[in-house]
C-alpha cells in the first residue's frame, strides 16, 4: 500500500476527524480572539476607528520604540500619510474579524489559520516588546502563531462548514484546492510530505518563539534582562540641542520606552553650566505654562505637551520643544552647557549643549 493510500485509509480518516474534534476548543478560541479584536473596532467600540477620538493610530504609535525589523520606520511613515494609515488600520481590523469568524464556524479553516499566522507575526514585530509586568503581547502573539500552525495542519474536519460542504458536495471534497484552504480532511499530501511540512513549520515556530524571547528577555543563552526597550520604565532620548545667548533652549525629544498605559511626566528642566552651576531652571509650574506653539510634534497623535504639573510625554511621542528663559536679562557666555530633564520618578535625562 502506498504512503498516500495509507493517509486516505478509513482508519487514518477516522483518526483525522478525532483530531479535529479534539481541536474544536482551540479553533473556537483562536477564532474568538481575532473576531473580538475586529468587532470591537467595527461594532462595539467604533471610536477605535473614529479619527476624531483616541483611535488606533495612537496604539500603533506606541509600538514604534520597540518595533522590530524596521517596522518602526514603516509606522512612522504611515503616521505621516493619513489615507494609507487609515486604510491599513481598517484592512488589519477586517482581516482579524473575517478570519476569526471563519475559524469559529470552520469555513475555509486552513486559509483562516494562515491569516492568523500572518497577523501574529505582525503583532509580534510591532507590539511584542510591550507589557509592564511581563511581555504580554509576546505571549499572545507566540501562542496565536503556534495555534495557527496547528489549525493549518489539522484543518476543520469536524463540526464545521468545511465538513458540511464536503458531505454535501463529494466532488468538492475530492478537489485539492478545497482541501488546502478548506481543511475538511487531511492535506492532499503523502505521509512523508506531510511529515516534512509539519517539521518545517515546527522548526519555524521554534525559531520564532525562542529567538524573539531571547531578544526581549534573554534567559536562553544569556541572563534574564528587561529587554532592549523597557516596557515599564519611561525614557526620553534628547537630541538636536540648540542654545541661544538669552537662554532659550530648543531640543528634540522622543519618549522611546515605557508603558503605553501611562505617559511620562517631567517636573523639572535645568540648564547647567560646565562648572555645575544652574543658570536657568523651569519647575513644574513653569513647564505647565509652556505654550502650545513651543511644541512642534512630529506626529498628530501621541504628542508631547504641557500638563497640569509639567511636561507630558506619551510613549512614542516625538517633538521639537522650546523652553524660553525666565530671566529677561540673561546673557550666556560661550561654552558647554547641559540640559537636564527630571521626571516625577526621579529619572534624569541629559543633553549636552554648546553656546
C-alpha positions, 0 to 999 in steps of 0.5 A, spaced: 500 500 500 502 506 498 504 512 503 498 516 500 493 510 500 495 509 507 493 517 509 486 516 505 485 509 509 478 509 513 482 508 519 487 514 518 480 518 516 477 516 522 483 518 526 483 525 522 476 527 524 478 525 532 483 530 531 479 535 529 474 534 534 479 534 539 481 541 536 474 544 536 476 548 543 482 551 540 479 553 533 473 556 537 478 560 541 483 562 536 477 564 532 474 568 538 480 572 539 481 575 532 473 576 531 473 580 538 479 584 536 475 586 529 468 587 532 470 591 537 473 596 532 467 595 527 461 594 532 462 595 539 467 600 540 467 604 533 471 610 536 477 605 535 476 607 528 473 614 529 479 619 527 476 624 531 477 620 538 483 616 541 483 611 535 488 606 533 493 610 530 495 612 537 496 604 539 500 603 533 504 609 535 506 606 541 509 600 538 514 604 534 520 604 540 520 597 540 518 595 533 522 590 530 525 589 523 524 596 521 517 596 522 518 602 526 520 606 520 514 603 516 509 606 522 512 612 522 511 613 515 504 611 515 503 616 521 505 621 516 500 619 510 493 619 513 489 615 507 494 609 507 494 609 515 487 609 515 486 604 510 491 599 513 488 600 520 481 598 517 484 592 512 488 589 519 481 590 523 477 586 517 482 581 516 482 579 524 474 579 524 473 575 517 478 570 519 476 569 526 469 568 524 471 563 519 475 559 524 469 559 529 464 556 524 470 552 520 469 555 513 475 555 509 479 553 516 486 552 513 486 559 509 483 562 516 489 559 520 494 562 515 491 569 516 492 568 523 499 566 522 500 572 518 497 577 523 501 574 529 507 575 526 505 582 525 503 583 532 509 580 534 514 585 530 510 591 532 507 590 539 511 584 542 516 588 546 510 591 550 507 589 557 509 592 564 509 586 568 511 581 563 511 581 555 504 580 554 503 581 547 509 576 546 505 571 549 499 572 545 502 573 539 507 566 540 501 562 542 496 565 536 502 563 531 503 556 534 495 555 534 495 557 527 500 552 525 496 547 528 489 549 525 493 549 518 495 542 519 489 539 522 484 543 518 476 543 520 474 536 519 469 536 524 463 540 526 464 545 521 462 548 514 468 545 511 465 538 513 458 540 511 460 542 504 464 536 503 458 531 505 454 535 501 458 536 495 463 529 494 466 532 488 468 538 492 471 534 497 475 530 492 478 537 489 485 539 492 484 546 492 478 545 497 482 541 501 488 546 502 484 552 504 478 548 506 481 543 511 475 538 511 480 532 511 487 531 511 492 535 506 492 532 499 499 530 501 503 523 502 505 521 509 512 523 508 510 530 505 506 531 510 511 529 515 516 534 512 511 540 512 509 539 519 517 539 521 518 545 517 513 549 520 515 546 527 522 548 526 519 555 524 515 556 530 521 554 534 525 559 531 520 564 532 518 563 539 525 562 542 529 567 538 524 573 539 524 571 547 531 571 547 531 578 544 526 581 549 528 577 555 534 573 554 534 567 559 536 562 553 543 563 552 544 569 556 541 572 563 534 574 564 534 582 562 528 587 561 529 587 554 532 592 549 526 597 550 523 597 557 516 596 557 515 599 564 520 604 565 519 611 561 525 614 557 526 620 553 532 620 548 534 628 547 537 630 541 538 636 536 540 641 542 540 648 540 542 654 545 541 661 544 545 667 548 538 669 552 537 662 554 532 659 550 533 652 549 530 648 543 531 640 543 528 634 540 525 629 544 522 622 543 519 618 549 522 611 546 520 606 552 515 605 557 508 603 558 503 605 553 498 605 559 501 611 562 505 617 559 511 620 562 511 626 566 517 631 567 517 636 573 523 639 572 528 642 566 535 645 568 540 648 564 547 647 567 553 650 566 560 646 565 562 648 572 555 645 575 552 651 576 544 652 574 543 658 570 536 657 568 531 652 571 523 651 569 519 647 575 513 644 574 509 650 574 513 653 569 513 647 564 505 647 565 505 654 562 509 652 556 505 654 550 502 650 545 506 653 539 513 651 543 511 644 541 512 642 534 510 634 534 512 630 529 506 626 529 498 628 530 497 623 535 501 621 541 504 628 542 508 631 547 505 637 551 504 641 557 500 638 563 497 640 569 504 639 573 509 639 567 511 636 561 507 630 558 510 625 554 506 619 551 510 613 549 512 614 542 511 621 542 516 625 538 517 633 538 521 639 537 520 643 544 522 650 546 523 652 553 524 660 553 528 663 559 525 666 565 530 671 566 529 677 561 536 679 562 540 673 561 546 673 557 550 666 556 557 666 555 560 661 550 561 654 552 558 647 554 552 647 557 547 641 559 540 640 559 537 636 564 530 633 564 527 630 571 521 626 571 516 625 577 520 618 578 526 621 579 529 619 572 534 624 569 535 625 562 541 629 559 543 633 553 549 636 552 549 643 549 554 648 546 553 656 546 
